[in-house]
Amino acid sequence: MEPKDTSIIRQNKNIILIAFGVGLILLVPLLAMQFTDEVVWSPFDFAFAGALLFSIGLAYELITRKASKIAYRAAVGVALVTALLLAWINGAVGIIGSEDNPANLMYLGVLAVIIIGTLVAQLRPQGMARVLFTTALAQASVTVIALITERSANMIQLVMLNAYFVALWVGSALLFRRASDT
């Protein structure tokens, strides 16, 4: 009798757990819709949120599958969650004014920096540290451009939210740097 390859079983189990977790997360807005009129999601909203959450979970699983360093795994997690939050907040309510403000499209550039940079760095810790520092700089640049070009009553909120994202990008970069040192 041949032994089973437990790594394949474990990998599939993790993907099933990710899908189950996404389903549980999507229950929150579904239940909220039953109790309040303030939460209104269309079937597209559920599909988009499910696809986004599942793809982030799957990306984490695939990228960190063979990573043994905790700092590397944490760096990947922080970077992916930050990208998720940036896409989600910007798409749902917008960061610069409302979600309809075309200035919010600048955040696609921030996400492009991390995607292209990741491809160039090939997920190596030293390269990823540089990519994440560059992503933080791109995020800060969007903030400066918005402060110069947009006249909004919520400038303090804009600066604070973007500073939060910059801090997350830098935190991930520092974790990648730590992973490359050990």
N, C-alpha and C positions, 0 to 999 in steps of 0.2 A: 504494500500500500504506500503510495507516494505522499510525502508531507505537503500540507497546504502552504501556500505562500502567504504568510500572515501579513506581510507589508501591503499586499494588494487588498486584502480584506480590510485592514486598518484604514487604508486610503479611501476606499469606497465608503466605509463607515463614517469617516470624517466628512465626506461630501454629503452624505445623507443627513448627518447632524447639522451641517450648515443649512441645508434646505429646510429641515425641521425648525431651526432657529429663526430663519427668515419668515416662515409661516406663523410662528408665535409672535414675532414683531409686528407682522401685518394684522394680527388680531386686534392690536391696540386701536388703530384708527377705525377698524370695522366696528368694534364695540363702542367706541366714542360716538360714532355716527348714530347709534341707537339711543344715546342719552342726551345728545346736544345737537343743535342746528349749526353750530359754529364749525364743525368738522364735516366737510363735504368733499369726498373723494370720488372720482369717476373710476370706472374699470381701468382706464388708461393709467390713472394715478397709481392704482394698486399694481398693475403690471410693470410700470416704470420703477416704482419703489422696490418691488420684488426682484426685478432684474438687476438693479443697482446694488442692492444688498447682497444678493447671491454672488454677483460677479466680484465684489470686494472680498467676501468670504472665501470664494474659490481662489482668487488671486493670492490671498494670504496663505492658504493651504499649499498651493503649488510653489510659491516662492520660498516658503520656509520649510518645506518638506525635508530637505537635507541639511538645514542649518542647525548647528548644534549650539551656537552662541546665543545666549539669552538677549544680549544687547542687539544683535542683528535681528532677531525675531521681534523684539520690541520696536526697533527702528522701522521695520516694515509695517508693523501694526499701526504705529503712530502716523506714518506717511499715508497709508491707505485710508484710515479713518478721517484724517484731515482732508484728503481729496474728496471723500464721500460727503463730509459736512459742507465743504465749499460748494460742491455741485448741488447738493440738496437745498441749502439755504438760498443760494443764488437763484436756483430754478423755482423755488416755492414762493419766496417773497422778495427776492432781489436784495443786494447789498448796497448798491448805489441807488437810492430812491426805491421805486417799485420794481417788480419783476419785469415790467414792460420797458424799463429804461435801457436803451441800447448800450449805454456805458457799461452795463453788467457783462457784456460780451468780452470785455477785457480779461475777465477771469478765465475764459477759455484759454487765453494765452498762458496764464499761470499753470493750468493743467497741461497744456502742450509742453511747457518747459520740463515738467516732471516726466511726462511720457517719453519725449524724445531723449531727454537726458538719461533716463533709465535704460533705454535701448543702447545708447552709446556706452554707458558705464557697465552694461551687461551684469547688473546687480552686484558688482564687486563693492565691498564696503567703502574703500577709499573714494572710488568714483561716485558712489551714491551720496557720500557726505558732501562732496562738491555740488552734486545735482540738487540736493536739498537746500544748501546754502543759497544757490542760485535761484531756486524756487522761492525762498523767503525774500530775496531781493526783488524778484518779479512781483510778488504780492505787495511789497512796500511801494514799488514803482506805480502799481495800479492805484494805490491809495493817494500818492502824491498827485498823479494825473487827475484823479477824481476831485481832490481838494482844489486844484487849479481851475478845472473846467466846469465842474458842477456846482451849482448854488442850491444847497439844500439846508434845511433847518436841522438836520440830523448829522452834522459833521462830526460831533464828538462821538456819536455811536459808530459812525463809519470808521473813524480812527481806532476806536477801542476794539471793534470786531476784527479789523484787519491786523491790528497788533496781536490779537489772540492767534490768528492764523500764522502770522510771522513767527510767533513764539513756538507754535507746534511744528512748523517746518524746521526751525533751528533746533528744536529738541530732537527731532528725528535725525537731523544731520549729526548732532553730537553723539547720538547713540550709534550711528553708523561709524563715526570716527572711533568710538570706543571699541566697536566690534573689530575694526581693522588693527587696533593696537594690541589686542590680546591674542 
